[in-house]
Amino acid sequence: MKRFCALFLAFALLTGTIAGAALFPDVPQEHWAAQYISAANDQGWVQGMEDGSYAPGQNLTAAQFLSMVCNAFFPERLAEEPQGAAWFSPSWSLSQRLGLSQGSGLSQTNLSQPISRNDMAQVIFNALIAADVDLDHIAGDEASGFSDWGQIPSSYYPAISASYRLSILNGKPGNVFGGQEPMTRAEAAAVLCRMSDAVEKDRQNKPMDVSAQVLELVNQERAREGLSPLALDEKLTESALIRAGELKISFSHTRPDGSPCGTALDETGAYDGASRSGENIAVVYGDAKTVVNAWMDSPGHRSNILDPGFTHMASARCGNFWAQMFIGRH
């Protein structure tokens, strides 16, 4: 019986919730957004001010929020955008390509102005769609219960309703939404973390979709080498989901409890009848194509993908953490 875990590359370690970070001097532990600000800062989604503070109550501009969203959810594509005259040129360019500002009141002429809650809701809605989050099941009119609902332009209703249903945006005191009110830097950190949760939950609800996408790309690579295609396996997918979640705690082939990665196969019964197994892991990559390309560029990961002894494969994603598991049954 051969079990092994390929050497991994820490392509881009995210220290966020793994290592934690000190709070800014103007964000005490009891601040309502302290955990959000710390987590978003650790992930690189938000940054402090030049004097070392965070300025949680400072209004956020449209350019700043678009930049945060692009950096948090579309980092690979943002890196491909050309630099322009303004610091926000790459994020504005990508926002236009992805349609992040569509349906909002944002334009290049008002990006330096504070972003309103209405426009933030619209950007959130558009970003979730661009991130391939399934919003078809997000229905209901709970948001219409706000006392100022009739004062909000109806074009914003779908975005506000979805953001409210997903608990990304909440109401203001007095049972109002306050669509024209500005958003603060503290609120932005909370919104980014909640958006990340929504994206992650959606991906966890579509595990086979991720496996199918990766499998198609892997089998293309195997076909080029004259190797037999791999097949999906439901129990193996369950193991990959377990490992993807564990990678957020410890980005390693050793599980958080200290046991080898292959024991996740025993938990689900995926190893029954198998004679060999392997695992690839990665972090940061935003889609199946980029993560498979990265694995193929790494000798250790490539050897797993092109191993003639493997017959089945499954992949899972938890946020930006990827787990790919292989077994060989003969």
C-alpha positions in Angstrom: 0.0 0.0 0.0 1.4 3.3 -1.0 0.3 6.5 0.5 1.9 9.9 0.0 1.3 13.6 0.0 3.0 15.6 -2.7 5.3 18.4 -1.6 3.2 21.6 -1.7 4.1 25.1 -2.7 3.0 28.0 -0.5 2.1 30.0 -3.5 0.8 32.9 -1.4 0.3 32.3 2.3 -2.7 34.1 3.7 -2.1 34.6 7.4 -5.6 36.0 8.1 -7.7 33.8 10.4 -4.8 31.4 10.7 -2.3 33.6 12.5 -4.4 36.6 13.5 -3.2 40.2 13.7 -2.9 43.0 16.2 -5.8 45.5 16.2 -5.1 49.1 15.1 -4.7 51.5 18.0 -8.0 53.2 17.2 -9.9 49.9 17.0 -10.2 48.6 20.6 -11.2 45.0 21.2 -14.7 46.0 22.2 -15.3 47.9 18.9 -18.2 46.2 17.1 -16.1 45.7 13.9 -12.8 44.8 15.6 -12.9 41.2 14.4 -14.0 42.1 10.9 -11.2 44.8 10.6 -8.6 42.4 11.9 -9.6 39.6 9.6 -9.9 41.9 6.5 -6.5 43.5 7.3 -4.9 40.1 7.7 -6.2 39.0 4.3 -4.9 42.2 2.7 -8.4 43.5 1.8 -8.1 46.6 3.8 -5.1 48.7 5.0 -4.4 51.1 7.8 -3.7 54.9 7.4 -0.2 56.4 7.1 -0.2 57.2 10.9 -0.9 53.5 11.7 -4.5 54.0 12.6 -7.5 52.5 10.8 -10.0 55.4 11.0 -13.0 53.1 11.3 -15.5 56.0 11.3 -14.1 57.6 8.2 -16.4 57.6 5.1 -15.3 55.2 2.3 -15.1 56.4 -1.2 -16.4 54.5 -4.2 -12.9 54.1 -5.6 -11.7 52.6 -2.3 -14.6 50.1 -2.1 -14.2 49.0 -5.7 -10.5 48.5 -5.1 -11.2 46.4 -1.9 -13.7 44.2 -3.7 -11.4 43.6 -6.7 -8.5 42.8 -4.4 -10.5 40.5 -2.2 -12.4 38.5 -4.9 -10.7 39.0 -8.2 -6.9 39.4 -7.4 -5.6 37.4 -10.4 -7.6 39.5 -12.9 -6.8 42.7 -11.1 -3.1 42.0 -11.5 -3.6 41.8 -15.2 -5.0 45.2 -15.5 -2.7 48.0 -16.8 -1.6 50.8 -14.5 -3.2 54.2 -15.2 -2.7 57.7 -14.1 -4.8 57.3 -10.9 -4.1 54.8 -8.1 -7.6 53.2 -8.6 -7.2 52.9 -12.4 -6.7 49.1 -12.4 -9.7 48.4 -10.1 -11.9 50.8 -12.0 -10.9 49.1 -15.3 -11.6 45.7 -13.9 -14.9 46.9 -12.4 -16.0 48.0 -15.8 -15.1 44.6 -17.3 -16.9 42.7 -14.6 -19.9 45.0 -14.5 -19.4 45.8 -10.8 -20.8 49.3 -11.1 -23.6 48.4 -13.5 -27.0 49.7 -12.2 -25.3 52.0 -9.7 -24.8 55.7 -9.7 -21.0 55.3 -9.9 -19.0 56.8 -12.7 -15.4 57.9 -13.2 -16.3 61.4 -12.2 -17.6 60.6 -8.7 -15.2 57.8 -7.6 -13.6 60.1 -5.1 -16.9 60.7 -3.4 -18.2 58.7 -0.4 -20.1 55.6 -1.6 -23.8 55.4 -0.6 -25.4 52.3 0.9 -27.5 52.0 -2.2 -24.5 51.9 -4.5 -22.6 49.6 -2.2 -25.5 47.1 -2.3 -25.4 47.2 -6.1 -21.7 46.6 -6.2 -22.1 43.7 -3.7 -24.8 42.2 -5.9 -22.8 42.6 -9.1 -19.6 41.2 -7.4 -21.4 38.1 -6.2 -22.7 37.5 -9.7 -19.2 38.0 -11.1 -17.9 35.5 -8.5 -20.5 32.9 -9.9 -22.5 32.9 -6.7 -26.0 31.4 -7.2 -28.4 34.1 -6.3 -31.5 32.4 -7.8 -32.5 31.1 -4.4 -32.2 34.5 -2.8 -35.8 35.6 -2.8 -38.1 37.4 -0.5 -39.2 40.9 0.3 -38.0 41.3 3.9 -36.1 44.4 3.0 -39.3 46.1 1.9 -40.2 46.3 5.6 -37.8 49.2 6.0 -39.7 52.4 6.8 -37.8 54.3 4.0 -38.3 51.6 1.4 -40.5 53.8 -0.7 -37.8 56.4 -0.9 -35.3 54.1 -2.5 -35.2 53.9 -6.3 -36.8 50.6 -7.4 -33.7 49.7 -9.5 -31.8 49.0 -6.3 -34.4 46.7 -4.8 -32.9 43.4 -6.1 -29.4 44.3 -4.9 -30.6 45.5 -1.5 -32.9 42.5 -1.0 -30.1 40.1 -1.8 -27.6 41.8 0.4 -30.1 41.9 3.3 -31.1 38.3 2.8 -27.4 37.2 2.9 -26.8 39.3 6.0 -24.2 41.3 4.2 -25.9 44.6 4.7 -28.3 45.3 7.6 -30.7 48.1 8.5 -30.0 51.2 10.4 -31.5 52.2 13.8 -35.1 53.2 13.4 -35.9 50.4 10.9 -34.5 52.3 8.0 -32.1 51.2 5.3 -30.6 54.7 4.8 -29.7 54.2 1.1 -28.2 57.7 0.7 -26.1 57.5 3.8 -22.3 56.9 3.3 -20.5 53.8 4.4 -17.6 53.8 6.8 -14.3 52.0 6.7 -15.4 49.8 9.6 -18.6 48.9 7.7 -16.6 48.1 4.6 -14.5 45.6 6.5 -17.6 43.9 7.8 -19.1 43.8 4.3 -16.0 42.2 2.8 -15.9 39.4 5.4 -19.7 38.7 5.0 -19.3 38.7 1.2 -16.5 36.2 1.6 -18.7 34.0 3.8 -21.5 34.1 1.2 -19.0 33.1 -1.6 -17.6 30.3 0.5 -21.0 28.9 1.5 -22.1 29.0 -2.2 -19.0 27.0 -3.2 -19.5 24.5 -0.5 -23.0 23.9 -1.8 -21.6 23.1 -5.2 -18.7 20.7 -4.4 -19.2 18.5 -7.5 -19.2 21.6 -9.8 -15.6 22.4 -8.5 -14.6 18.7 -8.9 -16.0 18.5 -12.4 -14.2 21.7 -13.5 -10.9 20.6 -12.2 -11.4 17.0 -13.5 -12.0 18.2 -17.0 -8.8 20.2 -17.0 -6.8 17.4 -15.4 -8.0 14.8 -17.9 -7.0 17.2 -20.7 -3.5 17.2 -19.3 -3.5 13.4 -18.9 -4.7 12.9 -22.5 -1.8 14.9 -23.8 0.5 12.3 -22.1 -1.5 9.3 -23.3 -2.8 8.5 -19.9 -6.3 7.1 -19.0 -8.8 9.7 -17.7 -9.6 9.9 -14.0 -13.2 9.6 -12.7 -15.0 11.4 -9.9 -15.9 9.7 -6.7 -18.5 10.9 -4.3 -16.7 9.7 -1.1 -13.5 11.2 -2.4 -15.3 14.5 -2.8 -16.4 14.3 0.8 -12.7 13.8 1.8 -11.6 16.7 -0.3 -14.2 19.0 1.3 -12.9 18.0 4.7 -9.3 18.8 3.7 -10.2 22.1 2.1 -11.8 23.3 5.3 -8.9 22.1 7.3 -6.4 24.1 5.1 -7.9 27.3 6.5 -6.7 26.2 9.9 -3.4 24.7 8.9 -2.1 25.0 5.3 -0.2 21.7 5.4 -0.4 18.1 4.3 -0.6 17.3 8.0 -4.1 17.7 9.4 -4.9 20.1 12.3 -4.9 17.1 14.7 -1.4 16.0 13.6 -2.5 13.0 11.5 -1.5 12.5 7.8 -3.7 13.9 5.1 -4.6 10.5 3.9 -6.7 9.7 7.1 -9.4 12.0 5.6 -9.9 9.2 3.1 -10.5 6.6 5.9 -13.1 8.9 7.5 -15.4 8.8 4.4 -14.6 5.3 3.2 -13.0 6.7 0.1 -9.9 4.6 0.5 -11.9 1.3 0.5 -10.5 -0.9 -2.3 -7.7 1.5 -3.1 -4.0 0.8 -3.1 -2.5 4.3 -3.3 -3.5 8.0 -2.7 -2.2 11.5 -3.1 -3.0 15.1 -2.4 -2.4 18.5 -3.9 -3.1 21.7 -2.1 -3.0 25.4 -3.0 -4.1 28.8 -1.8 -5.2 32.1 -3.4 -6.1 30.9 -6.9 -9.5 32.1 -7.9 -10.7 29.5 -10.4 -10.1 25.9 -11.6 -8.0 26.8 -14.6 -5.5 28.9 -12.7 -5.0 26.4 -9.9 -4.6 23.5 -12.3 -2.0 25.6 -14.3 -0.1 26.3 -11.0 -0.1 22.6 -10.1 1.1 21.6 -13.5 4.0 24.1 -13.2 5.1 22.4 -9.9 6.9 19.0 -10.4 5.5 17.5 -7.2 1.9 18.4 -8.0 2.3 17.6 -11.7 3.5 14.0 -10.8 0.2 13.4 -8.9 -1.9 14.7 -11.8 0.0 12.6 -14.3 0.4 9.5 -12.1 -0.7 6.5 -14.2 -1.6 4.6 -11.1 -4.4 6.9 -10.1 -8.0 6.1 -11.2 -10.1 8.7 -9.3 -9.8 12.3 -8.3 -11.9 14.9 -6.5 -11.3 18.6 -5.7 -12.9 21.0 -3.2 -12.5 24.7 -2.4 -13.0 26.5 0.8 -12.6 30.2 0.2 -9.3 30.4 -1.6 -8.0 27.2 -0.2 -8.0 24.2 -2.6 -7.6 20.5 -1.9 -7.2 17.9 -4.7 -7.2 14.2 -3.7 -6.4 11.1 -5.7 -6.8 7.4 -5.2 -5.9 4.3 -7.3 -8.3 1.4 -7.5 -7.4 -1.6 -9.7 
